[in-house]
Amino acid sequence: MPPGTPGGCGRVGIRQSRRQRTPHPWKAAYNPSVSTHAHRGTVLIVEDDEDIRAAMAELLETEGFDVSVASNGQEGLEVLGQIGPPCLVLLDLMMPVMSGEDFLRHVRQNPAMSPVPVIIVTASGRTALPGTQGILKKPFEISDLFATVSAHCV
């Protein structure tokens, strides 16, 4: 469905109750042909909402990015230890176990990870935090996700 039609808004981050869940609007609004992109870098998504995390990962993989995911800050640190520095971290702020702010603090204290760019992905009214390279407000347009990631990953 084209943007502007019901269910075709082209945004990621719309929450629905588990009982009334319908396919993500991005699936209707974004229908890529087979991607011809070469490997474009690894993106770490640290997001506690499973649907948003899966939607972002699938979109970015379709565009040629390698994607690693974590459902909270603690898992994010563990994933970083396994994969090494990614080209970008997309970081939610409000998560169980370890918040995005605590994750960011740990990353910035690690000399090997400190240079990694971090984009905050949030529905809150927060502005970008010190030590981050920007903010992506939920719900966001798919084109904004691609532009943000492409600015940091080759």
N, C-alpha and C positions, 0 to 999 in steps of 0.2 A: 504494500500500500504506500502511496506517496505521503510525504509529510503533510500534516494538516488534516488527514482523514483519521477517523477513530481507529486507534490501535496502530497508527503509523507515524508516530511523532519523531522517531529517530533519536530518542534519548535513552540513556542508560541510567538506572538508579531509581526507577519507580518501584516502590514497595507495594506488595499486595499481601493479603492474608494467605496463609498456606492453603486454606480451603477453597479460595476463589482464584487461584493462580491461573493465569492464561499465559500463552507464549509471550516472551519479551517483545516490546514494541520494536526494538532494533532488528529483530529477525524479519519483521515485515518491511521496515524502512531501509534495511541494508541487505542487498542481495548481490554480493560480489561475484564476478566471474572468477575463474581459477587464478589465483595470485601468481604473478610472474616475478615478484620481488625475491631478490637473493636474501640470504641471512642478514638481518639488520640489527643484531645485538640482542642482549637478554634484558628483559624487563622483569622486575620483581613486583608483584602486586600483593600488598598486605592489606587485606579487607576482610572483615568478619561476616559480611552478608554474602552467603554462598552464591546467590543468584547474580549479584553484581560482579563478584569475583570471577565467576564462570563466564559471564557475558563479556567482560573486558578481556579476559584471557583469549576467548575464542576470536574476538574481533582482531586483537593484535597478532595472534598466530596466523590468521588469514592474510594479514598484511606482511608476513615474513619475519616477524619477531619471534624469538624464543621467549617463552614466558615461564616463570616460576611463581608459585603462589603460596601464601600463608594466610591463616585465618586470624592471627593476632600477632602482636609484636614479638613475643617470645619465639613463636614458630618462625617469624621473619628472620630473627637473628640466627636461628638454627639453619635455615635455608641459605643465608648469606655465607655461613661457615662451610657449607657444602659446595656452593656454586662459585664463590669468589665474587668480586665486585661486578655488579650488573651495570649496564649503561644508564639505568634509571630505576628508581623506586617510586611506585605509586602507593601512597600511604594514607589510609583512613586514620582518623584521630581517635574516635571513640570505639574501643574494642575491649573484650574481656581479656583476662590474664595479664596482658601488658598493653598499655595504651600506645597510640602512635607517638605521643610526645616522649614517652619513656624509651621507645624504640629509637627515635631520632637521637636522643641523648646518648644512648649506647653506641650508635653508629658513628656519631661525631667524635667520640672518645677513642675510636679505633683508627689508628693511622692508615691502615690499609683500606678502610671503608670510608673514611672521612671525605674524600673528594667526590664520592658518588652523589650525583644530583638526586634530590628528593622533591617530589611534587605532592602536596597535600590534596587528598580527594575527600571532600566532606560536604555534608548537607548543613552543617552548622554555619552560623554567621561569622565564624572566625576568619581572620585574614591570615596570610602566609606567616609562618613562624620563622624566627631567626634560624638560619642554617638550612632553609629550604629555598628552592628555586622558583616556587610559584604555587598556585592553588587552582584546582579544578572543582567547581561547585556542582554538587549533585542536585537534581539530575542534569546531565551534560549532553551536549550534542556529540554524536560520533565523530564528526569532523574535528571538534575541539580536542577529543581524545587523541586522534591521529596526529594533529598538529603539535600537541604538547609532547607526545612521545617522539615524534620525528625530529623535533628541535634538539633532542638530547641523544638520540641513537642514530647511528649512521645507517 
